Amino acid sequence: MKPVALWIAAAAALYAASDDSFLIRGAAVYPVAAPGIENASLLVLDGRVAEVGAKVAAPRGVRVIDGKGLRVYPGMIDSATEVGISEIGAVGVTNDVRELGDFKPQLRAGIAVNPSSEHIPVIRANGITAAMAIPDGGVIAGQASLMRLDGWTWEEMAVKLDAALHLNFPTITTRRFPAGAAPFSEAKRDYERRLKQLDEYLEQARRYRTAKKAGGPDFRTDLHFEAMLPVLEGKVPLMVSAVREREIKAALEWAEKQKLRLVLSEVRKPGAMLAELKAKQIPVILGPTQDLPLDHDDPYDAAFTLPAELYKAGVKFAFGSFGNQFSRNLPYQAATAVAFGLPYDEGLKSVTLYPAGIWGVSAEMGSIEKGKWADLMVTDGDPLEVRTQVRRLFIKGKEVDLESKHTRLYKRYLARP
């Protein structure tokens, strides 16, 4: 017997009784990182993909799931949400998105995620198995956390608590609420003041890093600056909100000066900056494509065609819902982009493999490959089609109940006398 076969047999005997080991037989498997395989079998042992192919046998004791007529895809990843940290927008006590202060790099959004949020089952039911919880407020809002959408506690859900540090980069804003418009000169002075504060904060963090390396009896740990060290060392990217060309240009110039790694988010009008984004290999997190034009004179399909423009320019991107209520529509954001010029395979990767790569977890998730966690959706059709239903969902190989508040209400009122 070959070594691989011996390993599979031994592992199967050990995990036969567990609920995260199974074989899906006779399904069409779409790994995303490789071509799809018709009438294939997918073996999962101890929550990880063990083997995929046309002739994969079920080891003794491992349960078999009939996949005839079904498709298997990797679970989708929403790259920007408030899932678990905001329940009801109008009820303040259910929101943990914002904290007081301008500089809060030590705060981690994942710790505030509520595993019992009613939003989580609704999102899961559409094939989404992981999401980035993004903090907001102030200049440095805190650490965005990549979370699996299953678990009793935030510790069980956490994939990467420090996936990125969210920065609300200063912009020149003349619109003020409720006072109305401000003079451009005043807005520019305010922008320069906030940018100077940000530069000074980074300089303090660098001085702290130098003092920590030097050691000494007078050194005191500061959690704010401790959280900045992975960013200064390039281990954690800055997730910077930059919508328009001018903002993107300013953010890129600033990051190059500061020698920091960027991920841009909420990009809507990159203009001539596309070439520079490609040259500097800066990934982008796009908001919903099913959105109205940003300005009155923009084409009606500006948001629809933006993903195709980024693809043609060679810029890697993923999608984020930037909220709760429409996170379940993540596959349809990609579908709209496909309808307006984005190749289908790129659309599917933009909600699976690409976000995993952007957040540094592509070795663990984002595609169906041997050794990766079995975050899987089993569907009765193309997941980018509205009519398609998710029939089964697995997170780390554990099957997740697809019931949600939506299905409970549906059953309740369906049975109404």
N, C-alpha and C positions, 0 to 999 in steps of 0.2 A: 504493500500500500504506500502511495506517495506521502511525503511529509504533510502536504496541505490537507489531504484526505484524512490522515491520522489526527490532525489538529481539529478538523471539523467534527469528526466522530467523538473525540474526547470532550470537546466543548458541548456538543449536543447532549451527551450523557449527563454532564454536569448541570446544564441549564434547561433540561427538558421540562421540568415542573414549573419553571418561571414563566411570568406573563410577558416577558420581553424577548422571547425566542419563538420564532414561527417561520413558516414557509408559505409564501403566496405563489400559487401554482396557476399557470395558464393565462396570465395577464400580459398586457402589452406594457413593458417597462421602458420608461423614458428617463435615462440617467441625467440628461441635460448636458453633461460634460462629454457625452459620447452619443452616437446614433441610437435611436430607439430599437428595442428588440421585441418583435411580435411573438406571442405565445411562449413567453419566458417564465422562469421561476426566480423568485428572490428569496434568499435565505438570510434570516436575521438571527443572530445569536448574542445573547446578553446585551441587547439594545443596539448592536452595531451590525452593519451590513457585512455578511460573511462571504456571500457568493451571488452572482447574477449570471444567468445564462439560459440557453434553450434546454439544457439537460442537467438540471440540478435536482438531486434526490433529497427527500426529507429524511434526515437522520432519525433513528429510532427515538420515539417519545416526543418529538417536536410536532406541535400541532400544525395542521395544514389548512390554509385558507383558500377557498376556491376563488380564483380571479378571472374566471371565464367571462369575457365581454367587458372587462374593466381595464382601467389604465392605472399605472403607478408612477407618480412623480415625486420629486423631493418637495418637502413642505416649503411654503413661501415665507419670505422675510420682509416685514415692513420696516423700512429704514428710518422712520421718524414718526413717533406716535406720542400720545399722552395716556396710552393704555395702562391701567392699573394705578396711575397717579392722579387721575381726574375722573370722577364718577358722574357728577351732575354739575355742569358748568355754572349754573345759577346758585348753587348751594356751596358757600365757601368752605365749610368744614369737610367737604368731600374732595377738595382739591389740594394736592401737594406739589403742584407744578412749579410754584414760585416761592422763594424765600426772600426776606429782607436783605438789603445790601447790594453793592455793585460788584464785589469780587468774592465769589464763593466757590473756588475750585475744589474745595474739600468735600462738597456735598455730592453724594452719589444717588442718582435717581432710582436705581434698582432697589435700594433699601426701603424706599417709600412705596414700592409697588404692592398693591393689595391683591393677593392671589384669589380672593373671592369676588373680584370685580365682575359685575354682570356683563361688561363689555367683552371680556376674554372669551367666553364660550361662543358668543356671536361671531367673533372674528375667526376663531378656530374652525367654525363650521364651514367656512369658505376656503379652507386649505392653508391658512396662515398659521405657522407653528412657532414663529419667533418674531419679536418686535423690539425696536430700539425705543426705550423710554427716554424722552428728551426733557431736561429741565429748562426753565426759562426765567427771565427777569434779571435786571441788572446788566452788567457788561460781561463778566464771566459768570454764567448761570450755574455751572456745576458740571458733573460728569454724566454723560449719557451712557445708559447701560443697555446692553443687548440681553434680552430675557426670553427664555422659552415660555410658551403659553400654557404651561402645566406645572403643577407642584403645590404642595401644602404651604410652603414658605417661600420667601424671596430667595433664600439661599438655594433651595432646590431649583428655582427657576433661572437663576443667574447663569449666563453663558460667559459674559465679560462685563464686569461692573464698570470698568474704566475704558469702554470702547472708544470714547472720544470726549474731549472737553468742549462744551458748547460756549461759543463766544458770539455775542451780539455786537458785531463790528460797528463802530460809530459811523453814522451817515450824516450828510447834510440834509436836514429835514426842515422845510419851511412850513409844513402843515402842523398846526398845533391844536390840540383839543383841550378845552372847549373855546380857547381864546381866538381861534382862527389862524390865518397865515401870519408868519413872522418874516421880517426882512431877510434877504439872503445874507447880508453881511453879519447879522446877528446869528443866523443858523450856522454860518461858517465858523464864527468864533466859538460857538458851542461845540461844534465838531472837533476843532483843533484842541480845545480844552480837554474833551473826553479822550481823544487820541493820546494826548500827553499823559493823562492819568494812566492809561493802559501801558504806555511805554515805561513809565516810572514803576508800575507794579511789576512788570517783567524784569526790570533792572534790580528791584529788590529781591525777586526770586533768584536771580543769578548770584547776587551777593550772598544770599542764604546758602546756595549750593556750594559756593567757595568756602564759606565758614564751616559748613558741615564736613567738607573734605579735610579741612585743616584741623577740625576737632577742637579740643581745649575745654577747660573747666567751665568757661562762661557760655558755652553753646547751649541753646535751648531749642527743643523741637517745636516747630510751628506747623500745625496741620495744613494751613492755607498753602504755605510754600512747599511742604512735602508733596502735596498733590500736583504742584507745578513741575516737579523734577522730571517725571516721565515725558512731559510735553517738551521741556527744554532739551531733553536727550533724544527726541524724535521717536520715542517708543509709543506715544499716544498722539493721535492727530488732533488738531483743532477743527471742530465743526463750526464753520463760519457762515452765518446767514448773509448772503449777498445777492440781491435780486437783479439789479441793472448793471449795464456795462461799466459805468463809472464806479460803482461800489465794488464790482469784481476786480477792476484794475487796481483800485486803492488797496484792497485786501491782499492781492497777490504781491504788490510792491512792498507792503508792510511785512508780510510773512517772509519774503526773501531777505529783507533787511534784518529781521529778527531770527532768521534761520530756523523756521518752524514748518512742520508738515501740516498741510491743509486738506480738508474735505469741504467743498462748498455745498451749501444747501439753499433750497428755495429759489434757485436760479430761474429767471423768467425771460430776461432780455440780455443774453451774453454779447450780442453784436460781434465786434471785431475781436473779442477776447477768446473766441473758440480756438484759434490757432495757438494761443499762448497756453491755454488749458491743456491742450494736447502736448505741446512741447515740454511742459513742466509736469506732465502726468498727474494732474490733479483731478480726482474723481468728483462727481457731482451727485447730490441727492435731489431729485426733481420732486416737486409737489404734484398734486393731482392734475392729470392731463384734461380731465373733464371739468374745465374751468373757463370762466369768461376771460376775454382779453384783458390785459393789464391796463391799457390805455384806450381811450375812445377811438383813436385812429389806427389801432392795431388790426391786423386781419382777424376775422372771426375764428380761424383755426390756429392761431398763434401757439396756444398751449398744446394743441393736438400734434402739431408737426415738430415741436421742439426736440423731442427724443430722437427723431430721425435726423435732425440737423446735428445733434451731438454725435450720433453714430457715424455719420458721414465725415465729421471732423476728426474722428478717432478718439473721442473723449469717453471714458468709461463712466457709466451712470447707473443708478438704481432709483427706485421709487419709494416715496414716503407719503403717508397720509397727513402728517402734521396735525393730528387730532384724534378723536375717538369715533365720532359718529359715522365716518366714511372709511374707516380702516378696512372694513369688510369688502370694500370695493377695489382693493388693491389689484386683483387680477384684471379688472376692467380698465384700470388706468393703463396697464400695459397693452391691453387689447385695443384701446382707442389709438395708442401710438402705432400699433401694427397696422390698423386700418388707414393710417395717414403716413405710411412710408417706411416704418421701422420693420426690418426683417423679423419674421415670426420667432426664429430661434433666439434673436437678441431680446425680443420682448419677454420670452420665458426666462432667459438668463438674468434679466434685469430685476426679477423678483425672487431669484433663487441663488445662482452661483455668484453673480456680481456683487450683491450686498455682502455675502459671506467673505468675498475677497477684500472688499473695501474695509470691512471691520476686523480683518485679520483672523478669521475663523474658517477659512476655506479648507483647511486640513481636517476639520471636524464636521462640517455641514455644508449645505448649498447644492449638493448633487448626490446621486446614488452611486457610490463607489465603495469598494472593499475597505473596511476599517473605519468608515465614517459612521456617525450616529444615524440610526434609522429614524429620521424625521421625515415621514412619508404621508402623502395623501393618495387615497385610492378613489378614483372618480369614474363616472360612467361616460365621460367624454373629454373634450378639450377643456382644460381648466380656465382658459381665457374666454370661453363662451358662457354667456349668461345662463343658458338653459342647463348647463352641466351641473350635476349634483356631486358633492363629496360624500361618498358612501362610507368610508372608514378613514380614520386619521390616527397616526402613530407619532408619538414624541419620545425619543430615545427608546424606541421599540415597544413602548407601552401604548396600548390602544386607548384612545381618549373618547369619552362620551360626547356625541355631537348634539346633545340636547342643550337648549339655551332658553333664555326668557322668551325669545321669539316663538320657538316651537311649543313651549308650555302655553303661551297665550293662544296660539293657533289651535291647539287641542282643546283648550278650555272653551273657546267660543265656537268651535266646530260642533261641540256637544251641547251647546246651549239649546234648551227646549223652546 
